[in-house]
Amino acid sequence: MFWRKISKPSSREEVMRLLQRADSSDEVCDLRGRNLEGIDLSGLNLRGANLSGANLSGANLRGADLYLTNLSGANLRGANLSGAVLLNANLSGVVLLNANLSGADLRGADLSGAVLLNANLSGAKVTQIQLQAVQSLQGTTMPDGSIYPGATTPKSSSSEQPMEQTQGRKDKPLTREEVMHLLQQAGSPAKLDLGRVTILGGRNLEGIDLSGLDLRGVNLRNANLGGANLGGANLGGADLAGADLSGINLSQADLSGANLNSADLSETDLRRANLHNSKLGAHLERANLSGADMGGAGLFYAFLRRADLSGANLSGAVLHGADLGYANLSGTDLSGADLTYANLSGANLSGAKVNPEQLQKALVPYIPYDTRRLTREEVIRLLQQARSPAKLDLGGRNLEGIDLSGLDLRGAGLSYANLSGANLSGANLAGVGLPHAILENADLSGANLSGAVMLEGGWRDFAILENANLSRANLTGANLSGATLIRAYLRRANLSGANLSRVNFHETCLSGADLRGAILSNAKLGLSRMRNVNLSDATLDNATLGGADLSGANLRKATLYHAYLNEADLRGAIVSQQQLNQASLLTDATMPDGTKHS
């Protein structure tokens, strides 16, 4: 993620308006990619906001509450974060050159790949394990007051150009000729550093033509290569971790053994590229990898949704936890590949070299979907033919974006169905079977889902309802155990008596919902908005509620054994001290009387 170049920075007043708007609509404040250069955000409550890729260089965030805030890839060069609360914040790949973090609380924050050159961490709460994930700490004042080894002014060498030579070139991309000159100066591609650490002085490779060049072992970590041409380039062993490579030409490039972890390769052309033994835990949505050699590549938790992998070699590759939803894997060699916990929903595996044992290890096992999209008229005709909704089987059918609003589908089989973006508002879905169904961005507002079953028996057999609209939906007694409802909208929904164990409700709106007697054991409710929710007699044992807004909630007779309520807002909630004593963690929670728990 890279910060957008917007001529006029946003003001404090504009940000406060956006925060108020998000708060009133129970949504996460979206400040992604905004230009907030030099802005004064001191003391503001920005918890849970999305600031990924934002330009906050020189910003004043002194004492700001950034609990669980997403700042990945943000530019915080020279920013003042002294005394800021950054508990569990995402600071991966963030630029903190010369930033002031004195006294900041960084416990649990993700600092992987962050640049902390000449930063001030004196008195900050941060562990050594967290700092080990940082890309650079040279010249930084550590929490104990010591200075991390490394010059506070850049050194000049053949392998790293002096910072002063690059000043004033922030907006002017380097040319092919300049890169070739730097290659000659370095004497070896492996000694050439074009990564973000050097870019901080102005390196910009946007739109550059590097096709066919020998760049073996070059450091392009976190570099901006948007619009660049690297077709046929030799990048074997190169460090491209966190680089912006989205939409560029890397066809037939040699990337064998390269580090591409956390890189943005969405919609990138990698046809017939050599990625053998590379590290590819990257964002590869809609990337073209047809015919590419990825044998032995590490694709841990890679995002390959709708990517074209037809005819590719993935033999021996590690695809543990990878998202291959709707990917084209036709004719792909997956022999010996690790597909443990991979998502293969809607994937095309026709002619692929893979055995059933591999597929059974997947999180969402492969089912041969019917790719042709049905229409509303066809579904109505099938209903008439079945004579009863309970006899209608739409398992594995493509219902993406279809209008099924108001239809009577009681007891119908929808296992493995693709209902992403479908309109099911007001539909009668009582008792339907939805294991493995995909309901991302679906509208289920006002639908009747009472007694719906989203689990077949195995813990991996859950439905995906990310970003789904379930406002005022009737889910009484429904079994949603293990389902994914991240950022879903369940305002005033009826979930009384529902089985919601292990459900992921992160950043979900449940304000005003009826959860009486619901089972929420081991549920993830971090940063969820649960104002005035009715949780009387509910089971919340081992549930994670860090940063959740439970103001005005009714928790009468609810159990909270070993629940995590750190940073939760319980103002005006109906809950006894005896119940709160059951919780494992209440650190910094706002209590019903408005006081802070120490």
N, C-alpha and C positions, 0 to 999 in steps of 0.2 A: 504494500500500500504506500502510495506517495502523495504528499500534500499537493492540493491543487493550487495553480497559480491564479489567484483572484486579486485584481488590482486594489480593491478597497477592503481592508480588514473589517470583520464584524465588530460591533461595539459591545460593551458590557450590558447595555440596556437590551440590545437585540438578543443576546444569549439568555438573559433573564426572562425575556418574553417567551423564548423557545422552551425554556425550562418550565415555566408556568403552564404553557400550552400542553406540554407532554404530561405534566403532573395532573392537570384537570381531565385529560383524556385517558389517564392510566396507561400511558405509553412510555417507551424508553426515549430519552432525548437524543435525537440523531444529529450529531455535529461532525459526521465523517467528512474528511477532506477539506474542512473549512479553513479559511485564512483568518487566524486569530492572533496574528503577529503583534506583539507588544501590548496585548489586551490586559486589562486589570480584572482578573477573576478571583481575586483574593477573598478568602472566607466563604465562597459560594458552595452550596451543596450540589455537587456534580456526580453524586454516587450513581453508578450504573450507567452513566451516559456513554454514548459511543463517539469517541474522539479519534478513532483510528485514521491514520493518514493526515490528521490535522496539522496545520502550521502554527505552532505555539511558540515560535522563537521569540525570546525576550519577554514572554508573557509573565504576568505576576499572578502566581497561584499560591501565594503564601497562605497557609492555614486552610486551604480548600479541602473539602471532603470529596475524595476521589475513590472511595471504597468501591471495589469491583468494577471500576471504570475501564473501558477498553481504549487504550492509548497506543495500540500496536502500530508500529511504523510512523508514529507522529514525530514531528520536528520540535524538540524542546531545547534547542540550542540557546544557552544563556538565560533560560527561564528560571524564575525564583519559585521553588517548591518547598521552601523552608517551613517546617512544621505541618506540611500537608499530610493528610491521611490517605495512604495508597495501599491499604490492606487488600490483598488478593486482586490487585489491579493487573491488567495485562499490559506490560511494558516491553513486550518482545519486539526487537528490532528498532526500538526508539532511539533517537539521537539526543543525548544529554550532554553534549560538549559544553564545558564551562557552566553547567547548570548548578544551582544552589539547592541541595537536598538536605541541608543541615536540620537535624531534628525530625526529619520526615519518618513516618511509620510505613515501612515497606514490607512488613511481614506477610508472607504468602504471595507476594507479587511475582509475576513471571518476568524475569530480566534477561531471558535468553536472546542472545544476539544484540543486546543493547550496547551503545557506544557511550562510555562514561569518561572520555578524555578530559582531564583537568577539572572534573566535577568536585563538588564539596559534599561529602557524606558524613561530616563530623556530627556525632551524636545521633545519627540515623539508626532506626531499628531495622536491621537487615542481617541475614545469616551469611556465613561463609559459603554455604552450599549455593545460595542464590547468586552470589557474586562470581562463583565459578562458571556460571552460564553466560556471563557478560563477555562481549566480544573484545572490549578494550577498557583498561582501567588506568592507563598511563597518566601519571601526574595527578591522580585523584586523591583528595584528602579522605582517608578512611574514617570509619566511625570512631576509632580510638585516637584520632588526631594525627596518625602517621601518614606519610605521603607514599603512595604506591610508586614503585620504581618506574622510571621513565621520565624523559625530559618534558618540561611544561611548555617548551617551544619546539616545533617540529624540527627534526634533523634532516639534513640534506644528504642523500646518498644516491647511488646509481639505481637502487631498487625502490626508492620512494622520493618523489619530487618534493622540494620545499613548498610549504604552504603558501609562502608569499608569492611564488611563481604563478599560483593559480587564482590569486585574488582578483576580483573584478570579472571573473569569467563564469559566474553562476548561471547566466541566462544564455550564454553562447556555447553550443555543443562543440566538442572536439571534432576535428576532421579526421578522415582516414589517414591523411598524410602526417598529422600530428601524432596519432597513435603509432604509426610505423616508425616515426622518429624516436618516440619514447621506447619502442621495442629495441631499436638499435642502441640507444643509450644504456638500456638495462643489460644488454648482452645476452639475455635469455628470457623467453616469455615467462618462465616461472618466477623471475625477479621483478616482473612488472606488476605494480599495484594500482589498479584502477577502481578499487572498492570504495565504499561510502566514506571510510575514514579519510581518504584523500579527497573525495568529492566534496567534503565539507568545505574545502577551500575553493570549490568551484568546478570540479570535474563533472562534465555532463556528456553522456554518450547517446543522447536521444537522437534517433533518426540516422545514426552513423552507418556507413557501409563498411563492414568488416568481413565481408564474404571471402572465403578462401584463405584467410590469414592463419598463420601458425600461432595460436594463443594457448598452447599447452601449459597447464599449471598456473595460468594468470589469475590474479586476485581481482574478481569482479563482484565481490561480496556486497550485497545491497545496492548494486549499481542500477542506475536508471537507463535502460536500453530500449525504452519505448520507441517503436517504429524502426528499430535498427535492423539491418540485414546481416545475418550471420550464416547464411546458407553456405554449406561446404566448408565452414571454418573448422580448424582443429582445436577443440577446447578440451582435449583429453586431460583429466585430472584437474581441471580448472575449478576454482571456488566461486560458485554463483549463488551461494546461499542467500535467500532473501532478495535476490535481484528481481527487477521488473522486466520480464521477458514476454509480457502478454501481447498476443497478436503478431509477433514478429516472425521472420523467416529463419528457421533453423533446420530446414530440410537438408538431409544428407550430411548434417554436421556431425563431427566426431566428439561426443560428450562422454566417452567411456571413462568410468571412474570419477566423473565430475561430481561435485557436491551441489545439488540443486534443492536441498531441503528448504522449505518455507519460501521458495521462489514462486512468483506469479507467472504461470505458463498457460493461463486461460486463453483459449482460441489460438494458440501458437501452432505454427506449421512445423511439425517434427517428423514429417514423412521420411521413412527410410533412414532416420538418424541412428547413430550408434550410441546407445545409452547403456551398453553392457557394464554391469557391476557399478552403475552410478547410484547416488543417493537421491531418490526422487520423492521424498515426502513433501510433495508440492501441491499447489493449486493448479490442476490440469483440466478444469471444466471446459468441455467442447474443444479440447486440443485435438489436432490431427496427428495421430501416432501410427497411422497405417504403415505396415511394413517395417516399423522400427525394431531395432534389436535391443530388448530390455532384459536379456537373459541375466539372471542373478542380481537384478537391480533391487534396491531397497525402497519399497513404496509404502512404508508404514503410514497408515492413516492418510494416504494421498487422496485428494478429491478429484475423481476422474468421471464425474457425472456427465453423461452425454458425450464422452470423448470417443473418438474413432480409433479403435485399436485393431481393426480388421487386418488379419494376416501378420500381426506383430509377433515377435518372439518374446514370450514372458516365462520361458522355461526356467525353473528354479528361482523365480522372482519372489520376493516377500511382499504380499499384498495384505498383510495383517491389518484389519480394521479399515481397509480402503473403501471409499464410496464409489462403486461402479454402476450406480443407478442409471438405467437406460443407455449404458455404454454399448458400443458396437464391438463385440468380441468375435465376430464371425471369422472362422478360419484361424483364430489365434492359437498359438502353441502355449498352453498353460501346464504342460507336463511338469510335475514336481513343484509347482507354484504353491505357496502358502496362502490360502484363502480364508484363514481363520478370522471370524467376525467381519468378513467383508460384506458389503451391501451389494447384492446382485439383482435387486428388484428391477424388473423391466429390461434387463440386459439381453442382448442378442448373442447367443452362444452357438448359433448354427454352424456346424462344421468345426467347432473348436476342439482342440486336443486336451481333454480334461476328463478325469474319472469321477464317478458319483461320490466317492469318499471325500474328495476335495470339496465338492459342492455342499456336502452335508455340514461342513465345518463353518460355512458362511453364516453371518448374523441373520441375513435375510436370504435364505436359500433360493437358488435359481428355479424359476417356474417358467415354462414356455408360454409366455403371454401371447394373447391374440392382439397383434399390433394395430389392426384396423379399428378406428374409433367408431363406436356406436353413436347413433343419434337418439334424441328423445323419442322420436316416432318408433324407432326400432325397439327400444326398451318397452314402450307401451304395448307394442305388438307381441313381444315375448311374454309380457305379463298376462295378456289376454289368452295366449296359447297355454300358459302354465295353469290358468284358471284360479290360481291362488298365489299370492306373493311368496308364501312360505315354500312353494315348489320351484321358485325361480332361482336359477343358479347363474350368477354373473361372475363367478370366480375367475380371476385372471384376465378379465375383459378390459379393454381400453375405454374408459369413460371420462377421459381427461377433458375438463372444461365443459362437460355436458350439463344441460339444464334439466334437473330432475326435481325441481321445486314442487312441493305439494303432492308428490306421488305417494301412494300407499305401497311400501316395500317391506311390510312387516314380515320378519323371519326369513327374508331373502338371503341367499349366500353371496357374500361379496369378498370372500377370502382372496387375497392377492390382487384384487381389483385396483386399477389405477384411477382414482377419483380426484387427482390433484386439480385444483382450480374449479371443481364441479360446484354447481349451485344446487344444494340440497335443502335450502331454506324451507321450513314448514313441512318437510317430508316426514312420513311416518316410518321410522327405522327401528321400531320396537322389536327387540329380539334378533336383530340381524347379526350375522357372523362376519366379523371384520378382521380376523387375524391376517397380518401382513398387508392389509389394505393401505394404500397411500392416499392420504387426504390433505396433503400440504396445500395451503392457501384455499382450501375448500370453504364454502359458506354453508354452515349447518345451523344458522341462526333460527331459533324457533322450532327446530326439528325435534321429533320424539325419538330418543335413543334409549328409552327405558328397557333395561334387560339386555342391552346390546352386549355381544361377546367379542372382545378384541384379543383373546388369548386362547390358544388351542390346548395348552398344557405345558409346553416347554417355555422356559423363560425368554427364549429368543423369538417367540411367535407373536410379536406385538405389532400394533398399527402405528403409522406415522401421521400425526396430526399437526405438524409444525406450521405455525402461522394461521391455523384454521380459525374460522369465526364460529363460535358455539354460543354466542350470546343468547340468553333466555332458552337455550336448548334443554330438553327434558332427558336427563341421563340417570334417572332414579334407578338404583340397583344395577347399573351397568358395570361390566367387568372390563376396566381399562388397564388392568395390571401390566406394568412394564411399558406402557405406551409413551410415545414422545409427543409432548404438547408444548415444546419450547415456543415462547412468544405467541401462544394461542390466546384467543379472546373469549373468555367464559363469563363475562359480566352478567350477573343475575341468572346464571344457569342453575338448574336443579340437579344436584349430584348427590342427593340424600341417599344414604345406604350403598353408595357405589364403592367398588373395590378399586382403589387408586394406589395400591402399594407399588413402590418402585417407579411410579410415573415421574417423568421429567417435566416439571412445570416451570423451569427456569425462565424468568422474565415474563411470566404469564399473568394475564389480568383475570382475577377471580373475585373482584369487588362485588359485594352484594350477593354472591352465590350462596346457595343452600347446600351445605356439606354436612348436614346433621347425620351422625352415625356413620359417616364415611370412613373407610380404612385408608389411611395415608402413611402407613408405616414404611420407612425407608424412602419416602418420596423426596424429590429434589424441588424445593420451593424457593431457592435463593433468588432474591430481588423480585419476587412475585408481588403483585399488587392485590391485597386481600382486605381492603377496607370494608368494614361492616359485614364481613363474611360470617355465616352461621356455622360454627364448628362444634356446636354442642354435641356431646357424646361421641365425638370423632376420635379416632386412634391416630396419633401423630408420633408414635414411638420411633426413635432413630431417624426422624425426618430432619432434613436440612432446611432451615428457614433463615439463613444468614441474610441480613439486609432486607427481609420481607416487610412490607407495610401491612401490619395487622391492627391498625388503629380502628377502634370501635368494634373489633371482632368479638363474637360471642363464643367463648371457649369453655362454657360451663360444662363440667363433668368430662371434658376431653382429657385424654392421657397424653403426657409429654415425656415419657421415660426416654432418657438419653437423647432427646431432641437438641438440635443446635439452633439457638436463638440469638447468636451474636449479631449485634448491630440492628436487630429487629426493632420495629416501631410498634409498641404495644399501648400507646396512649389511648385511654378510654376503653381499653379492652376489658371484657368481663372474664377474669381469670384470677384464681386464688394464689396466694403465696405458696401454699402447699403444692399446687400444680407446677408452679415455676421451679420449685425445688427439685422436681423430677428431671428437669433439663440438664444436659451435660455442660452446656455453655450458654452464658447470658452476657458475656463481655460486651460492654458499651451498648447494651440494649436500652431503649427508652421504655421505662416502666409505665404501667397504667396511670400512675399519678404524675407522669411527666418527668420524673427524676431519671438520671442516668445510672445504670448499674455499673459498678466499678469492676 
